[in-house]
Amino acid sequence: MLRILVADDHPIVRAGLKQIITETPDMMVADEACDGREVLSKVSGNDYDVVLLDISMPGMHGIDALRELRARKPNLPVLILTMHPEEQYGVRVLRAGAAGYLVKESSSDELVSAIRKVAQGRKYVSPSLGEKLASYLEFDASAPHERLSDREYQVMRLIASGKTVTDIADELALSTKTISTYRRRILEKTGMKSNAEMTRYAIVNGLVD
């Protein structure tokens, strides 16, 4: 019986996932979490076979939680289940140590298959994401946004979505000075000159919803 920790900040999503998993004879939802810090707390005190993790959760971002999970329990497979398209986070989370990446529009059969695969110690990615990852490994990812740290990438997406420095500082629980520093680093690393250029780049490359 595979013991699964389901981490998503939306109760209705967790309920739906729980129904799918409990209808599968060899799986059970052993626990639930609504944010990254709760995930780390649950993992510290319990044993699971797979963590099903969303990226966009309040407080600790999903990628930050993923990195900390990998540091604490490197053999625990983490399957990312998110609303974000592959081009926004796919390669980034695999680089961070995720065992697989699945969008929430996927079928219940695909979800069950993905859980089984990562529980066996294998990777689960779509063919298109597999190609992106192979290209990244082969060419060392020359795309400007791949030069950014996870936090810088997060800030770039928020700026491109139209949020102000103050809005972003409030959302990430950081100071406006820190966000401005991240913005400066983003411009330096990507060679861009303004928020408008950053926004155009993000839209063209499908990095914002």
MARGUVEX-27809 format. One line per field, with one value per atom (N, C-alpha, C): residue number from 1; residue in three letters; x, y, z. Coordinates in Angstrom, 1 decimal, decimal comma. Layout:
MARGUVEX-27809
num = [NUM  ...]
residuo = [ALA  ...]
xx = [X  ...]
yy = [Y  ...]
zz = [Z  ...]
END
This chain:
MARGUVEX-27809
num = [1  1  1  2  2  2  3  3  3  4  4  4  5  5  5  6  6  6  7  7  7  8  8  8  9  9  9  10  10  10  11  11  11  12  12  12  13  13  13  14  14  14  15  15  15  16  16  16  17  17  17  18  18  18  19  19  19  20  20  20  21  21  21  22  22  22  23  23  23  24  24  24  25  25  25  26  26  26  27  27  27  28  28  28  29  29  29  30  30  30  31  31  31  32  32  32  33  33  33  34  34  34  35  35  35  36  36  36  37  37  37  38  38  38  39  39  39  40  40  40  41  41  41  42  42  42  43  43  43  44  44  44  45  45  45  46  46  46  47  47  47  48  48  48  49  49  49  50  50  50  51  51  51  52  52  52  53  53  53  54  54  54  55  55  55  56  56  56  57  57  57  58  58  58  59  59  59  60  60  60  61  61  61  62  62  62  63  63  63  64  64  64  65  65  65  66  66  66  67  67  67  68  68  68  69  69  69  70  70  70  71  71  71  72  72  72  73  73  73  74  74  74  75  75  75  76  76  76  77  77  77  78  78  78  79  79  79  80  80  80  81  81  81  82  82  82  83  83  83  84  84  84  85  85  85  86  86  86  87  87  87  88  88  88  89  89  89  90  90  90  91  91  91  92  92  92  93  93  93  94  94  94  95  95  95  96  96  96  97  97  97  98  98  98  99  99  99  100  100  100  101  101  101  102  102  102  103  103  103  104  104  104  105  105  105  106  106  106  107  107  107  108  108  108  109  109  109  110  110  110  111  111  111  112  112  112  113  113  113  114  114  114  115  115  115  116  116  116  117  117  117  118  118  118  119  119  119  120  120  120  121  121  121  122  122  122  123  123  123  124  124  124  125  125  125  126  126  126  127  127  127  128  128  128  129  129  129  130  130  130  131  131  131  132  132  132  133  133  133  134  134  134  135  135  135  136  136  136  137  137  137  138  138  138  139  139  139  140  140  140  141  141  141  142  142  142  143  143  143  144  144  144  145  145  145  146  146  146  147  147  147  148  148  148  149  149  149  150  150  150  151  151  151  152  152  152  153  153  153  154  154  154  155  155  155  156  156  156  157  157  157  158  158  158  159  159  159  160  160  160  161  161  161  162  162  162  163  163  163  164  164  164  165  165  165  166  166  166  167  167  167  168  168  168  169  169  169  170  170  170  171  171  171  172  172  172  173  173  173  174  174  174  175  175  175  176  176  176  177  177  177  178  178  178  179  179  179  180  180  180  181  181  181  182  182  182  183  183  183  184  184  184  185  185  185  186  186  186  187  187  187  188  188  188  189  189  189  190  190  190  191  191  191  192  192  192  193  193  193  194  194  194  195  195  195  196  196  196  197  197  197  198  198  198  199  199  199  200  200  200  201  201  201  202  202  202  203  203  203  204  204  204  205  205  205  206  206  206  207  207  207  208  208  208  209  209  209]
residuo = [MET  MET  MET  LEU  LEU  LEU  ARG  ARG  ARG  ILE  ILE  ILE  LEU  LEU  LEU  VAL  VAL  VAL  ALA  ALA  ALA  ASP  ASP  ASP  ASP  ASP  ASP  HIS  HIS  HIS  PRO  PRO  PRO  ILE  ILE  ILE  VAL  VAL  VAL  ARG  ARG  ARG  ALA  ALA  ALA  GLY  GLY  GLY  LEU  LEU  LEU  LYS  LYS  LYS  GLN  GLN  GLN  ILE  ILE  ILE  ILE  ILE  ILE  THR  THR  THR  GLU  GLU  GLU  THR  THR  THR  PRO  PRO  PRO  ASP  ASP  ASP  MET  MET  MET  MET  MET  MET  VAL  VAL  VAL  ALA  ALA  ALA  ASP  ASP  ASP  GLU  GLU  GLU  ALA  ALA  ALA  CYS  CYS  CYS  ASP  ASP  ASP  GLY  GLY  GLY  ARG  ARG  ARG  GLU  GLU  GLU  VAL  VAL  VAL  LEU  LEU  LEU  SER  SER  SER  LYS  LYS  LYS  VAL  VAL  VAL  SER  SER  SER  GLY  GLY  GLY  ASN  ASN  ASN  ASP  ASP  ASP  TYR  TYR  TYR  ASP  ASP  ASP  VAL  VAL  VAL  VAL  VAL  VAL  LEU  LEU  LEU  LEU  LEU  LEU  ASP  ASP  ASP  ILE  ILE  ILE  SER  SER  SER  MET  MET  MET  PRO  PRO  PRO  GLY  GLY  GLY  MET  MET  MET  HIS  HIS  HIS  GLY  GLY  GLY  ILE  ILE  ILE  ASP  ASP  ASP  ALA  ALA  ALA  LEU  LEU  LEU  ARG  ARG  ARG  GLU  GLU  GLU  LEU  LEU  LEU  ARG  ARG  ARG  ALA  ALA  ALA  ARG  ARG  ARG  LYS  LYS  LYS  PRO  PRO  PRO  ASN  ASN  ASN  LEU  LEU  LEU  PRO  PRO  PRO  VAL  VAL  VAL  LEU  LEU  LEU  ILE  ILE  ILE  LEU  LEU  LEU  THR  THR  THR  MET  MET  MET  HIS  HIS  HIS  PRO  PRO  PRO  GLU  GLU  GLU  GLU  GLU  GLU  GLN  GLN  GLN  TYR  TYR  TYR  GLY  GLY  GLY  VAL  VAL  VAL  ARG  ARG  ARG  VAL  VAL  VAL  LEU  LEU  LEU  ARG  ARG  ARG  ALA  ALA  ALA  GLY  GLY  GLY  ALA  ALA  ALA  ALA  ALA  ALA  GLY  GLY  GLY  TYR  TYR  TYR  LEU  LEU  LEU  VAL  VAL  VAL  LYS  LYS  LYS  GLU  GLU  GLU  SER  SER  SER  SER  SER  SER  SER  SER  SER  ASP  ASP  ASP  GLU  GLU  GLU  LEU  LEU  LEU  VAL  VAL  VAL  SER  SER  SER  ALA  ALA  ALA  ILE  ILE  ILE  ARG  ARG  ARG  LYS  LYS  LYS  VAL  VAL  VAL  ALA  ALA  ALA  GLN  GLN  GLN  GLY  GLY  GLY  ARG  ARG  ARG  LYS  LYS  LYS  TYR  TYR  TYR  VAL  VAL  VAL  SER  SER  SER  PRO  PRO  PRO  SER  SER  SER  LEU  LEU  LEU  GLY  GLY  GLY  GLU  GLU  GLU  LYS  LYS  LYS  LEU  LEU  LEU  ALA  ALA  ALA  SER  SER  SER  TYR  TYR  TYR  LEU  LEU  LEU  GLU  GLU  GLU  PHE  PHE  PHE  ASP  ASP  ASP  ALA  ALA  ALA  SER  SER  SER  ALA  ALA  ALA  PRO  PRO  PRO  HIS  HIS  HIS  GLU  GLU  GLU  ARG  ARG  ARG  LEU  LEU  LEU  SER  SER  SER  ASP  ASP  ASP  ARG  ARG  ARG  GLU  GLU  GLU  TYR  TYR  TYR  GLN  GLN  GLN  VAL  VAL  VAL  MET  MET  MET  ARG  ARG  ARG  LEU  LEU  LEU  ILE  ILE  ILE  ALA  ALA  ALA  SER  SER  SER  GLY  GLY  GLY  LYS  LYS  LYS  THR  THR  THR  VAL  VAL  VAL  THR  THR  THR  ASP  ASP  ASP  ILE  ILE  ILE  ALA  ALA  ALA  ASP  ASP  ASP  GLU  GLU  GLU  LEU  LEU  LEU  ALA  ALA  ALA  LEU  LEU  LEU  SER  SER  SER  THR  THR  THR  LYS  LYS  LYS  THR  THR  THR  ILE  ILE  ILE  SER  SER  SER  THR  THR  THR  TYR  TYR  TYR  ARG  ARG  ARG  ARG  ARG  ARG  ARG  ARG  ARG  ILE  ILE  ILE  LEU  LEU  LEU  GLU  GLU  GLU  LYS  LYS  LYS  THR  THR  THR  GLY  GLY  GLY  MET  MET  MET  LYS  LYS  LYS  SER  SER  SER  ASN  ASN  ASN  ALA  ALA  ALA  GLU  GLU  GLU  MET  MET  MET  THR  THR  THR  ARG  ARG  ARG  TYR  TYR  TYR  ALA  ALA  ALA  ILE  ILE  ILE  VAL  VAL  VAL  ASN  ASN  ASN  GLY  GLY  GLY  LEU  LEU  LEU  VAL  VAL  VAL  ASP  ASP  ASP]
xx = [0,8  0,0  0,9  0,7  1,5  0,9  1,7  1,2  1,6  0,6  0,8  0,5  1,3  1,0  0,6  -0,6  -1,2  -1,0  -0,3  -0,1  -0,7  -1,7  -2,4  -3,1  -3,1  -3,8  -5,3  -5,8  -7,3  -7,9  -8,8  -9,5  -10,2  -10,8  -11,6  -10,7  -9,5  -8,5  -8,0  -7,7  -7,3  -8,4  -9,6  -10,7  -10,8  -10,7  -10,7  -9,6  -8,4  -7,2  -7,4  -7,9  -8,2  -9,1  -10,2  -11,1  -10,5  -9,7  -9,0  -8,1  -7,3  -6,3  -6,9  -8,0  -8,6  -9,4  -9,7  -10,4  -9,4  -8,1  -7,1  -6,6  -6,8  -6,6  -5,3  -4,2  -2,8  -2,3  -3,2  -2,8  -3,7  -3,2  -4,0  -3,4  -4,3  -3,8  -3,5  -2,3  -1,9  -2,0  -1,9  -1,9  -2,1  -2,5  -2,7  -2,0  -1,6  -1,0  -1,5  -1,5  -2,1  -1,0  0,2  1,3  2,7  3,7  5,0  5,6  5,3  5,9  5,2  3,9  3,2  3,7  4,0  4,6  5,9  6,8  8,0  7,8  6,8  6,5  6,0  5,1  4,5  5,6  6,4  7,5  8,5  8,7  9,7  9,3  7,9  7,4  6,8  6,7  6,0  6,8  6,4  7,0  5,9  6,3  5,4  6,2  5,5  6,1  6,2  5,3  5,2  4,6  5,2  4,6  4,1  2,8  2,1  2,1  2,8  3,1  2,7  1,9  1,6  2,7  2,8  3,9  3,4  2,2  1,7  0,9  1,6  0,9  1,3  0,5  0,9  2,1  2,8  4,0  5,1  5,6  6,8  6,4  7,1  6,8  7,1  6,4  6,5  7,9  8,6  10,0  10,9  10,7  11,5  11,2  10,0  9,6  10,2  10,2  10,8  12,3  13,0  14,5  14,7  13,9  14,1  13,8  12,7  12,4  13,5  14,1  15,2  16,4  16,6  17,7  17,5  16,2  15,9  15,7  15,0  14,7  15,0  16,2  16,6  16,0  15,6  15,0  13,5  12,9  11,4  11,0  10,3  9,9  8,9  9,0  8,1  7,5  6,2  5,6  4,9  5,3  4,7  3,3  2,3  1,0  0,5  0,4  0,2  -0,7  -1,2  -2,0  -1,1  0,2  1,1  1,6  1,6  2,0  3,5  3,9  5,3  6,3  6,1  7,1  7,4  6,5  6,7  7,6  7,4  8,2  8,8  8,4  8,8  10,3  11,1  12,6  13,1  12,6  13,1  12,9  11,7  11,4  12,2  12,3  13,1  14,6  15,1  16,5  16,5  15,4  15,4  15,2  15,0  14,9  13,6  12,6  11,3  11,4  10,6  10,6  9,7  8,8  7,9  7,1  6,5  5,7  4,4  3,3  2,0  1,1  0,4  -0,6  -1,9  -2,7  -3,9  -5,0  -4,8  -5,8  -5,6  -4,6  -4,3  -5,5  -5,6  -6,7  -6,3  -7,3  -7,1  -6,2  -6,3  -5,5  -4,0  -3,8  -2,4  -1,8  -2,6  -2,2  -1,7  -2,6  -2,3  -1,0  -0,9  0,3  1,5  1,4  2,6  3,0  2,0  2,4  3,1  2,6  3,2  4,6  4,8  6,1  7,2  6,8  7,8  8,0  7,0  7,2  8,2  8,3  9,3  10,7  10,9  12,2  12,5  11,5  11,6  11,1  11,4  10,9  9,6  8,8  7,6  7,5  7,7  7,5  6,8  6,2  5,5  6,6  6,3  7,3  7,9  7,0  7,4  8,4  8,1  8,9  10,2  10,2  11,4  12,4  11,8  12,6  13,2  12,4  12,9  14,1  13,9  15,0  16,2  16,1  17,2  18,0  17,2  17,8  18,6  18,0  18,6  20,0  20,0  21,2  22,2  21,8  22,7  23,3  22,5  23,0  23,1  23,0  23,2  22,3  21,1  20,0  20,4  20,5  20,9  19,8  18,6  17,4  17,7  17,5  17,8  17,2  15,9  15,2  15,8  16,5  17,1  18,3  18,8  20,0  19,5  18,3  17,7  17,6  17,8  17,5  16,0  15,6  14,1  13,4  13,9  13,3  13,3  14,4  14,4  13,4  13,2  12,3  10,8  10,6  9,3  8,9  9,9  9,7  9,5  10,3  10,1  8,7  8,1  6,8  5,8  6,0  5,0  5,1  6,3  6,4  5,7  5,9  5,4  3,8  3,3  1,9  1,2  2,0  1,5  1,6  2,2  2,2  3,3  3,1  4,1  5,1  6,1  7,1  6,5  5,6  4,9  4,0  3,3  2,4  3,2  4,3  5,2  5,8  6,2  6,8  5,7  4,5  3,4  3,2  3,1  2,8  3,9  5,1  6,2  6,8  6,1  6,5  8,0  8,4  9,7  9,6  10,8  10,8  10,8  10,3  10,3  11,8  12,7  14,1  14,6  14,2  14,7  14,1  12,9  12,3  13,0  13,3  14,0  15,4  16,0  17,3  17,2  16,1  15,8  15,6  14,8  14,5  15,8  16,7  18,0  18,8  18,8  19,6  19,0  17,6  16,9  17,4  17,3  17,7  19,2  20,0  21,4  21,7  21,0  21,3  20,7  19,6  18,9  19,3  19,9  20,3  19,1  18,0  16,9  17,0  16,2  16,4  15,2  14,0  12,9  11,8  10,8  9,7  9,0  8,8  8,1  8,7  10,1  10,8  10,7  10,7  10,6  9,2  8,2  6,8  6,7  7,2  7,1  7,8  8,9  9,7  8,9  8,3  7,6  6,4  5,7  4,5  4,8  5,9  6,3  6,7  7,4  7,9  7,0  5,7  4,7  5,0  5,7  6,1  5,1  4,0  2,9  1,6  0,7  -0,6  -1,4]
yy = [-1,2  0,0  1,2  2,1  3,3  4,4  5,0  6,0  7,4  8,2  9,4  10,7  11,7  13,0  13,9  14,4  15,4  16,8  17,6  19,0  20,0  20,7  21,7  22,6  23,9  24,9  25,0  24,2  24,3  23,0  23,1  21,9  21,1  21,7  21,0  20,2  20,7  19,9  18,7  18,9  17,8  16,7  17,2  16,2  15,4  16,1  15,4  14,4  14,8  13,9  12,7  13,0  11,9  10,9  11,3  10,4  9,5  10,1  9,3  8,3  8,7  7,9  6,7  7,0  6,0  5,0  5,3  4,4  3,4  3,7  2,8  1,8  0,5  -0,5  -0,4  -0,1  -0,1  1,2  2,2  3,5  4,1  5,0  5,6  7,0  8,0  9,3  9,2  9,2  9,0  10,3  11,5  12,8  13,9  15,1  16,2  17,4  18,4  19,6  20,7  22,0  23,1  24,1  23,9  24,8  24,1  24,8  24,2  23,8  24,7  24,5  23,3  23,1  22,0  20,7  20,8  19,6  19,2  20,1  19,8  19,2  19,8  19,3  17,9  17,6  16,3  15,2  15,6  14,7  14,4  15,4  15,2  14,1  14,0  13,1  11,8  11,7  10,5  10,0  8,7  8,1  8,0  8,5  8,4  7,8  7,3  6,7  7,7  8,7  9,7  11,0  12,1  13,4  14,0  14,4  15,0  16,5  17,3  18,7  19,7  20,7  21,9  22,9  23,7  24,8  26,0  26,5  27,8  27,6  27,8  27,7  28,9  29,3  30,4  30,2  31,2  31,1  30,6  29,4  28,8  28,4  28,9  28,5  27,0  26,4  24,9  24,5  25,3  24,9  25,0  26,0  26,1  24,8  24,5  23,3  22,0  21,9  20,8  20,7  21,8  21,8  21,3  21,8  21,4  20,0  19,5  18,1  17,2  17,6  16,8  16,8  17,9  17,9  17,0  17,0  16,2  14,8  14,5  13,1  12,9  12,7  12,6  11,4  10,4  9,2  9,2  10,3  10,4  11,1  10,4  11,0  12,0  13,1  14,2  14,4  14,2  14,4  15,8  16,7  18,0  17,9  18,4  18,5  19,9  20,6  22,0  22,5  23,7  24,2  24,9  25,1  25,8  24,9  25,4  24,7  24,3  23,3  22,8  23,8  24,7  25,7  26,7  26,8  27,8  27,2  25,9  25,4  24,0  23,3  21,9  21,6  22,3  22,0  22,4  23,6  24,1  23,2  22,6  21,7  20,3  19,9  18,7  18,9  20,1  20,4  20,5  20,9  21,0  19,7  18,6  17,3  16,6  17,2  16,5  15,2  14,3  13,0  13,0  14,0  14,1  15,4  15,7  16,9  16,6  17,0  16,7  17,9  18,3  19,4  18,9  19,8  19,3  19,0  19,3  19,0  17,5  16,8  15,4  14,5  13,4  12,4  11,7  11,1  10,4  9,2  8,6  7,4  7,8  9,0  9,5  9,8  10,4  10,7  9,4  8,4  7,1  6,5  6,5  6,0  6,7  8,1  8,9  8,6  8,4  8,1  6,7  5,8  4,4  4,5  5,3  5,3  6,0  7,1  7,8  7,0  6,2  5,4  4,2  3,9  2,9  3,4  4,7  5,3  5,8  5,9  6,4  7,8  8,4  9,8  9,7  10,7  10,8  12,2  12,2  13,5  13,2  14,2  14,1  14,1  13,5  13,6  14,9  16,0  17,3  17,9  17,6  18,0  17,3  16,0  15,2  15,8  16,3  16,9  18,2  19,0  20,3  20,0  19,0  18,6  18,2  17,4  16,9  18,0  19,0  20,2  21,0  21,1  21,9  21,2  19,9  19,2  19,3  19,2  19,2  20,6  21,6  22,9  23,9  23,3  24,1  25,4  25,2  26,2  27,7  28,1  29,4  30,5  30,0  31,0  31,9  33,2  34,1  33,8  33,4  33,1  31,9  31,0  29,9  30,3  31,5  31,9  32,4  32,6  33,2  32,1  32,6  31,7  31,5  30,5  30,3  31,5  32,2  33,4  34,5  34,7  35,7  35,4  34,1  33,7  34,0  33,7  34,0  35,5  36,3  37,8  38,2  37,7  38,1  37,8  36,6  36,3  37,2  37,6  38,5  39,9  40,4  41,7  41,6  40,5  40,4  40,2  39,8  39,7  41,0  42,1  43,4  43,9  43,1  43,5  44,5  45,4  46,4  45,8  46,5  46,0  45,8  46,8  46,7  45,5  45,2  44,0  42,8  42,7  41,5  41,3  42,4  42,4  41,8  42,3  41,8  40,3  39,9  38,5  37,6  38,0  37,1  37,3  38,3  38,6  39,0  39,9  40,4  41,9  42,6  44,1  44,5  45,8  46,3  46,5  46,8  46,9  45,5  44,4  43,1  42,8  43,1  42,9  43,7  45,0  45,9  45,3  44,7  44,0  42,8  42,0  40,9  41,4  42,5  43,1  43,5  44,1  44,6  43,4  42,3  41,1  40,5  40,5  39,9  40,6  42,0  42,8  42,5  42,4  42,2  40,9  39,8  38,5  38,2  38,9  38,6  39,7  40,8  41,8  42,7  42,6  43,4  44,8  45,8  47,1  47,7  47,0  47,6  46,5  46,9  46,0  45,6  46,6  46,4  45,3  45,3  44,4  43,0  43,0  41,7  41,1  42,0  41,5  40,9  41,6  41,1  39,7  39,6  38,4  37,2  37,5  36,5  36,0  37,0  36,6  35,8  36,2  35,6  34,1  33,9  32,6  31,8  32,3  31,5  31,3  32,3  32,2  32,7  33,4  33,8  33,3  33,1  32,6  33,6]
zz = [0,0  0,0  0,0  -1,0  -1,1  -0,2  0,6  1,5  0,9  0,7  -0,1  0,8  0,7  1,4  0,3  0,4  -0,6  -0,1  -0,8  -0,4  -1,4  -1,1  -1,9  -1,0  -1,3  -0,5  -0,7  -1,7  -1,9  -1,4  -0,4  0,1  -0,9  -1,9  -2,9  -3,8  -4,0  -4,8  -4,0  -2,8  -1,9  -1,9  -1,7  -1,7  -3,0  -4,1  -5,4  -5,5  -5,1  -5,2  -4,3  -3,1  -2,1  -2,7  -3,4  -3,9  -5,0  -5,9  -6,9  -6,3  -5,3  -4,7  -3,9  -3,1  -2,3  -3,1  -4,3  -5,2  -5,9  -5,7  -6,2  -5,1  -5,4  -4,3  -3,6  -4,3  -3,7  -3,2  -3,0  -2,6  -1,5  -0,7  0,3  0,6  0,9  1,3  2,8  3,2  4,6  5,3  4,6  5,3  4,2  4,7  3,9  4,4  3,6  4,0  3,1  3,7  2,9  2,5  3,0  2,6  2,8  2,3  2,3  3,7  4,6  6,0  6,6  6,4  6,9  6,3  5,0  4,3  5,0  5,3  6,0  7,4  8,1  9,4  9,4  8,4  8,3  7,9  7,0  6,5  7,6  8,5  9,6  10,6  10,7  11,8  11,2  9,9  9,4  8,1  7,8  6,6  5,5  4,3  3,1  2,0  1,0  -0,2  -1,3  -1,3  -2,4  -1,8  -2,1  -1,8  -3,1  -3,1  -4,2  -3,9  -4,6  -4,2  -5,2  -4,8  -5,6  -5,6  -6,6  -6,6  -5,9  -6,3  -5,8  -4,5  -3,4  -2,1  -1,2  -0,3  0,6  1,4  1,8  2,6  1,8  2,2  1,5  0,1  -0,9  -2,3  -2,5  -3,4  -3,6  -4,0  -4,8  -5,1  -3,9  -3,1  -1,8  -1,0  -0,9  -0,1  -0,7  -2,0  -2,7  -2,4  -2,5  -2,2  -0,8  0,2  1,6  1,8  1,1  1,2  0,7  -0,4  -1,0  -0,1  0,6  1,6  2,8  3,3  4,5  4,2  3,1  2,7  1,2  0,9  -0,6  -1,3  -0,6  -1,3  -1,3  -0,8  -0,9  -2,2  -3,1  -4,4  -4,2  -4,9  -4,9  -6,3  -6,5  -7,8  -7,7  -8,6  -8,7  -9,5  -8,9  -9,5  -9,5  -10,6  -10,6  -11,8  -11,7  -12,8  -13,8  -13,5  -14,3  -15,5  -16,7  -17,9  -17,7  -18,4  -18,3  -18,6  -19,6  -20,0  -18,9  -17,9  -16,8  -15,7  -15,4  -14,2  -14,4  -15,5  -15,7  -15,5  -16,3  -16,2  -14,9  -14,4  -13,1  -11,9  -11,8  -10,7  -10,8  -12,1  -12,3  -11,9  -12,2  -11,8  -10,2  -9,6  -8,1  -7,4  -8,2  -7,6  -7,6  -8,3  -8,4  -9,2  -8,8  -9,5  -10,7  -10,8  -11,9  -11,9  -13,1  -13,2  -14,0  -13,4  -14,0  -13,8  -14,8  -14,8  -14,3  -13,6  -13,0  -14,0  -15,3  -16,3  -16,7  -16,2  -16,6  -16,1  -16,7  -16,3  -15,0  -14,3  -13,1  -13,4  -14,5  -14,9  -15,0  -15,6  -15,7  -14,3  -13,4  -12,1  -11,4  -11,4  -10,8  -11,3  -12,7  -13,3  -12,9  -12,8  -12,4  -11,0  -10,1  -8,7  -8,6  -9,3  -9,3  -9,8  -10,9  -11,5  -10,6  -10,0  -9,1  -7,8  -7,4  -6,2  -6,5  -7,7  -8,1  -8,3  -8,0  -8,2  -9,6  -10,4  -11,8  -11,9  -13,1  -13,4  -14,2  -13,9  -14,8  -15,4  -16,7  -17,5  -18,8  -19,3  -20,6  -21,7  -22,9  -23,9  -24,2  -24,2  -24,5  -23,5  -22,2  -21,1  -21,1  -21,5  -21,6  -22,7  -23,8  -24,8  -24,3  -23,5  -23,0  -22,0  -21,2  -20,2  -20,9  -22,0  -22,7  -23,4  -23,9  -24,5  -23,5  -22,3  -21,3  -20,9  -20,7  -20,3  -21,4  -22,7  -23,8  -24,1  -24,0  -24,4  -23,2  -22,0  -20,7  -20,7  -21,3  -21,1  -21,3  -22,6  -22,9  -22,7  -22,5  -22,3  -21,1  -21,3  -20,2  -18,9  -18,9  -17,6  -16,9  -17,6  -16,9  -16,1  -16,3  -15,5  -14,1  -13,9  -12,6  -11,6  -10,3  -9,2  -9,1  -8,3  -8,1  -7,7  -6,7  -6,2  -7,2  -7,9  -9,0  -10,1  -10,4  -11,4  -10,9  -9,7  -9,1  -9,1  -8,8  -8,8  -10,2  -11,2  -12,6  -13,1  -12,7  -13,1  -12,5  -11,3  -10,6  -11,2  -11,6  -12,2  -13,6  -14,3  -15,7  -15,6  -14,5  -14,3  -14,0  -13,8  -13,6  -12,1  -11,2  -9,8  -9,5  -8,6  -8,2  -7,2  -7,0  -6,0  -4,6  -4,3  -3,0  -2,9  -4,0  -4,1  -3,9  -4,6  -4,5  -3,1  -2,5  -1,2  -0,2  -0,3  0,6  0,3  -0,9  -1,2  -0,7  -0,9  -0,5  0,9  1,6  3,0  3,1  2,1  2,0  2,0  2,2  2,1  0,7  0,4  -0,9  -1,4  -0,5  -0,8  -1,4  -0,7  -1,2  -2,6  -2,8  -4,1  -5,2  -4,8  -5,8  -6,1  -5,1  -5,4  -6,3  -6,1  -7,0  -8,4  -8,5  -9,8  -10,6  -9,8  -10,4  -10,9  -10,1  -10,5  -11,7  -11,8  -12,9  -14,2  -14,2  -15,3  -15,7  -14,7  -15,0  -15,6  -15,1  -15,6  -17,0  -17,2  -18,5  -19,6  -19,2  -20,1  -20,5  -19,8  -20,1  -19,4  -19,9  -19,5  -18,6  -18,7  -18,0  -17,7  -16,9  -16,6  -17,8  -18,7  -20,0  -20,8  -20,9  -21,7  -21,0  -19,7  -18,9  -19,2  -19,2  -19,4  -20,8  -21,8  -23,2  -23,3  -22,7  -22,8  -22,1  -20,9  -20,2  -21,0  -21,6  -22,4  -23,6  -24,4  -25,6  -25,3  -24,1  -23,8  -22,9  -22,8  -22,0  -20,6  -19,9  -18,5  -17,6  -18,1  -17,2  -17,7  -16,8  -17,2  -18,0]
END
